[in-house]
Amino acid sequence: MDLGFYLLQLLTGLAYASTLFLLSVGLSLIFGAMGIVNFAHGSFYMLGAYLLYAFTRGQAEGFWGGLLLVLAAGVVVGALVERVLIRPIYPRPEEYQILLTYALLLILEDLVRFFFGAGYRSFPLPPAFATPVFLLGTPFPSYYLFLLGLAGVVAFLLWLFLYRTRLGTWIRAATQDREMLEALGVNVPALYTLVFGGGIALAALGGAALLPLQAATPGMAVDAVINAFMVVVIGGLGNVWGALLGAVLIGLLQAFGILLAPEMAMVFPFALMALVLLLRPWGLLGRPPAVRT
């Protein structure tokens, strides 16, 4: 195996990590800002893939417009879910959140099966990325580079939003003292709706972006939410760069783990998560609760 092969594995792992980041950063923001344990988060990742297929009718020429529609649909669906289902259970114990969001996951899976069937739904590469690029004389899918750029741009824009805008400051403040924020005149329920809608939109975007590389199935929701929670645990709760780091580590572990020990490839991400929980339970880039600001 030459250097080009290992470079292809690296790009494959990073491309998968890019979609995993879009999924998990939304979960991290929702859990960090609102304290909601959203077990249905992977369902919106799945829904994004199916919506791209539906909006474009499986035609690659509609890819860019389909991505924008998926993003907009994610905001609307997320806002409705938060307003109708999540908001009434804020004062109740976390068990209610877990049961409700898990039930939502099952409902969305059944709805997808009803409207799209249980079969696979695939999507061709967009025309702009139909031609591979050559690195070290080895062809690579140019779509991988698009995914890397998309994740990098989203991470940077989220960081700017959270740390360089007043609205982002309010969101971070809501994680610490909601009552004080309300006393200052901030509409916290509307802020929560914005956070939940934005987090769901990012998950839907991640699922749509993955569709040209991996066919959509109703069962992908469960795997997605498991991977998202692993990323949040490894990277650190409510941390944009932590979600990016966690996604990259899991993507690389899966890409190279299958070369080192194919029968153990799926174990490596779980082993890393267990190690982080033992040595640094607040995540690699997170902060202990006592000193979080």
N, C-alpha and C positions, 0 to 999 in steps of 0.2 A: 504493500500500500504506500503510495507516494504522498508528497506533501499536499498535492491538490485534493486528494481524497479526504484528508483530515480537515482541510479548509472547507470543503463541502459540508462535512459533519458540523463544523463550527457554525457556518451560516445557517444550516438547518436548525440547529439548537437555538440560535439567536432569533430566527424567524418565528419559531414556536414561542419563544420567550416573549416576543413582542405582543402577540395576541394574548398571551397569559397575563402580561402586565396590564393591558387594557381591561381585562376581566377583573383582576384582583385589586387594582387601584380604586375602582369604584366601590368594591366591598370594604376596602380599608377606610375610605372616607366615610361611608355610611356607618360602619361600626364605630369608628373613632369619634365622629361628630354626634351621632344619634344614639349610640349604644344598642343598635338593633342587630340581633343575630339573624342575618338574612339567609336562610338555607335555600331560598328560591333563586339566589343570585345566578346560579348556573343556568337556570331556565331562561333567563333573559339573554344570556350568551347564545343558547340554542335558538331562541326566538329571533335574534338578530340574523343568524345564518339563514333561517327559513324566510324571513321577511325580505332579505336581499334577493333570494330566489324568486319570491312572489312578485316583488316590485319590478324586477327585470325580466320575468318569465324565463329565467335561465339563460338570457342572452348577454354575452360579455360586453356588448357595446353600451349597455346601460349601467355599467359598473359604477361610474362616478356619481351619477344621479341617484343610483340605488343606495350608495353609502350615505349620502346626505339625507335621504328619506328614512333610512334605518336610524340614523342619529336623531332625527326629529321625532320619529315614532317612539324611540326609547325614552326621550324626555317626557312625552305625553303619557305613555303607559306608566312610567315610573311615578310621575306626579299623581296620577289617578289611583295607583295602588297605595301610595303613601296616604293620600287623603281619605280614601274609602276604607282601607283594610288596616293599615299600620297605625294611623293616628289614634283610633279608639283604644288601642292596647298599650299605649305608652305607660300609663300608671300601673299596669299589671306586671306580675313577675315574668322573668325571662322565659319560663316554660311556655307561656302563651305565645310569645314571639316565635319560638322554635316550632311549636305545633302548627301555628298559622302559616308560617313561611314554608314549612315542609308540605303542608296540604296544598299550598299554592304551586309548589314544584310539581306535585302529582297531577294537579288540574291542568297546568300548562302542557305537560307531557301528553296527556290525553287529548287536549285540544289540537296539538300539533299532529297527532296520529289521525284525528278525525278529519282535519282539513287537508293534510298532505300525505297521509298514509304512513305505514311503518317502514317503507323502503328508504333507500339512500337518495339524497338530493345533492347532485354535484354541480359544479359551476366551472366553466372554462377560464383560463387565464385571460385577463383583460388584454385587448390588442396592444396597448402600450408596453406590456411586459411579456409579449409572446416570444420575443427574441432573447436568448440567453446572453449573459455577459461572460467574458473569458478572463479568468484570473489564473496566472501560472499555467496558461495553456489548457485549463480545464473549464468546461462550460458550467455556469451556475444560473439557476433561475433568477432573472432580474427582479421578479416579484419579491424575493427575499429582501432585496435592498429597499424596496418600497416599505415593507413591514418594519424594517429597522428604522427608517426615517420617520414613519408614522409614530412609532412608540417614543422616539426621541423628542419629536415636536410636542406630542401630548404631555410628556413628562415636564418639559420646560414650561409650557403654557400653564399647566396646573400649578407648578411652583410659583410662577409669576402671579397667578390668581390668588393663591392662598397666602402669599407672603408680601405682595406688593399692592394689594387692593384693600379697600375698606371692607368690602363684602367678605373677602377671604379672612380678614382679621376677625370679623364677627363669627364666621364658621369655626375658627380655631378657639375663639372665646367660648362658644357654646359648649365645647367639650369640657370646659372647666367649671363654669358657673352660669347655668341657664337663667336662674332667677335674677342675677345681677344684670345680665344682658337685657332681659325683659324690662327691668327697672329703668334702664337707660333709653327705653322707647323702641327697641328693636323688635320687629315682628318675628319671633323665633319660630312659630309654626310654619310661616311662609319660608323661612330660611331652611327648615328641615325638608320641606317639599322640594326646594331647589336642590339640596344636597342629594336627596334620594333620586330625584329625576335625573340629575347629572350622573350619578353613579350607575344607574340602570342604563343610561344612554351609552356610557363607555363600555359596559359589558356587551350590549347589543352590537356596538361597533367592532369589538374584538371578535365576536362570533361571525359577523359578516366578513371581516377581513381574512378570517381563516378559511372561509368556504372555498376559494379557488385552490387551496392546497389540501383540504380534507373534506370529504363528503359529510353532509349534515345527517344526523340520525336523532330520533327522540331520546335515545339513551345517553347522548353526549352531555346532558344537563348535570347528571350526578357526578360524572368524572370532572366536569368543569368546576363545580362548587368545592369538591375535595381539593383540587389543585389550587383554587383561589384561597382557601383557608390555609393551605400549606405556605403559600407565598406570604400571606399576612403574618403568620407566625414567625417565619424565617426573617423577613425584612423589618418588621416592626409596625405596630398598629398606627394608622393614621399618617404614615410617612410616605410621601411620593417616591423618594429615592430608595426607600426601603423596599417598596413594592417592586420597583425596577430591579434592584439587586436580587431579591428573592426570585423573581421570574427568570432572570438570567441564570442563576445557579441551578434552578430546576430544569430549565431548558438544556443547559450544558450537561447536567448529570444524565438526563435521558438520552441525549444525542451520543455521548461517549460511553455511557454505561452499557449500552447494548453492544459496543465493541469489546469492552473489557470482560463483561460477564453477562451474556445475553439472558440467561435464566434468572439473573438477579437485577436486571435493569430497573424494574419497577420499584425495587426496594430502596434504592439509593436516595430518592427524594424524601421518603419517609424516615430513613435513618438520619438524614441531615436535619429534618424537623425535630426529631427526638433529641438530637445532640444540642440544638439551639435551645430547646425547652429546658434541658438540664443545666446548661452553662450560662445562658443569657435569655431568660424567659421573656423579656420585653422585646426581643428581636435584635438583629445585628445592628440596625441603625435606629432603633427605638430608644426611648429613655425610660428609666424606672419611673413608675407612677408618682413617687414622692418628689421627683425633681422635674416632672414634665411641665413645660410652659406653653 
